[in-house]
Amino acid sequence: KAALFLVGDVDQLPSVGPGQVLADIIASEAVPVVRLTEIFRQLAASRIVANAHRINRGEMPGLDPVEEGDFYFVEAANAEDGVRKILALVKERIPKRFGFNPVREIQVLCPMNRGGLGARSLNLELQQALNPPGEARIERFGQVFGAGDKVMQIENDYERDVYNGDLGIVTGIDPEAGELSVDFDGRAVSYESGELDELVLAYATTIHKSQGSEYTAVVMPLTMQHYPMLQRNLVYTAVTRSKRLVVIVGQKRALAMAVRGGQQKRRWSKLRERLAEAAQNETAGHAGPAARSTPRIST
């Protein structure tokens, strides 16, 4: 007899597309639910854990600087200031202070793709700072790839066993053929010229894309520029991606608006009601016809 186990965090972001499947399944009470409470990604005494719980309760995280801490806030006056500080953090300050590799261990997570503090713009800035393209490079689909670049697969490719969200490092370039190879956690995958639209630079990525992943260190820009996306579950998701270090770069006003502003607007899918109805019908069916139509006897 087959069994289906769904594993997820209802407090994180719902899908980019319609619906909120996990939340609706839990709310329907149509299936048994178990909540795991012991945390393994971070240490129990971690400020990341404490602040994630505070954010989830709608409270501001503790931002007082701690010398040996793992959660920091860096004020940025505007987008330009934010870009400068993010570049300094990723390239110099974090590697020098914590010893983390700026490409493999530090991940910039953005609320949005667009804007000066969006993933697209920051990818170009970070690529130039960390791995400026040399003579051996490929320009394709509006992007430039060079050896050593951090990239992300953005489509499921079952034949090559690489999937949407997988991170890798470009290890080989053939500019004449327009081909490159990527190391995905010790496994080499080759791409021809026409397949390069499956890859994007990944020094920075969106918080939506990061769900299900974990990183040694997370740097997150958060300013009023991100106003449309300032929601509690967005910040909670970004913070809980990190194992060792979180640095938020931006404005406290934006952080407060996100944390205290509640969750994302409710999505009306009717899935909750339909699941609950199906469960009730199944229960009634198991009771048998006699139980469902027991006659009432008057006395």
SULRAZI-V510984 format. One record per pair of residues at least 24 apart in sequence whose C-alpha atoms are under 6 Angstrom apart, sorted by the first residue. I is the first residue (numbers start at 1). J is the second residue. If there is no record, write none. Layout:
I_J + I_J
This chain:
12_233 + 12_237 + 13_233 + 19_269 + 24_272 + 28_272 + 28_276 + 30_276 + 30_279 + 41_243 + 42_243 + 47_71 + 52_236 + 55_259 + 58_259 + 58_260 + 70_245 + 71_245 + 71_246 + 71_247 + 72_247 + 73_247 + 73_248 + 73_249 + 74_249 + 75_249 + 75_250 + 75_251 + 76_250 + 105_216 + 106_217 + 106_218 + 107_218 + 108_204 + 108_218 + 108_219 + 108_220 + 109_204 + 109_205 + 109_206 + 109_207 + 109_220 + 110_206 + 110_207 + 110_220 + 111_206 + 111_207 + 112_206 + 119_204 + 119_205 + 123_203 + 123_204 + 137_175 + 138_175 + 147_171 + 147_172 + 150_201 + 150_202 + 150_203 + 151_200 + 151_201 + 151_202 + 152_199 + 152_200 + 152_202 + 153_198 + 153_199 + 154_198 + 155_198 + 207_238 + 214_241 + 214_242 + 215_242 + 216_242 + 216_243 + 216_244 + 217_242 + 217_244 + 217_245 + 217_246 + 218_242 + 218_246 + 219_246 + 219_247 + 219_248 + 220_248 + 220_249 + 221_248 + 221_249 + 221_250 + 222_250 + 223_250 + 223_251 + 223_254 + 224_254 + 230_258 + 231_258 + 231_263 + 232_258 + 232_259 + 232_262 + 232_263 + 233_263
